[in-house]
Amino acid sequence: MRERRLTLRDRMEDRIAGQLIRLGYGVYARAALSRLTGQPMLAARGGLMDVTYQVFGKLGVPGEQTDAQRD
């Protein structure tokens, strides 16, 4: 019998178990397990906003912090 080849999706699903979180189509972020819930959470210091700026920057979408975020 022929061995089934793993697709990228299969490989990513294996890694998502505790290392990556899928944020959107083709967008993944590093994950860490929460000490409180034991569930995967973003491992970025700036949280979701930091990840958002990084993704937009890679896509060429301009963005800047608001005055409230800078303070």
Helices and strands as residue ranges (DSSP letters): H 8-16, E 20-24, E 27-33, E 40-42, H 47-59, H 67-70
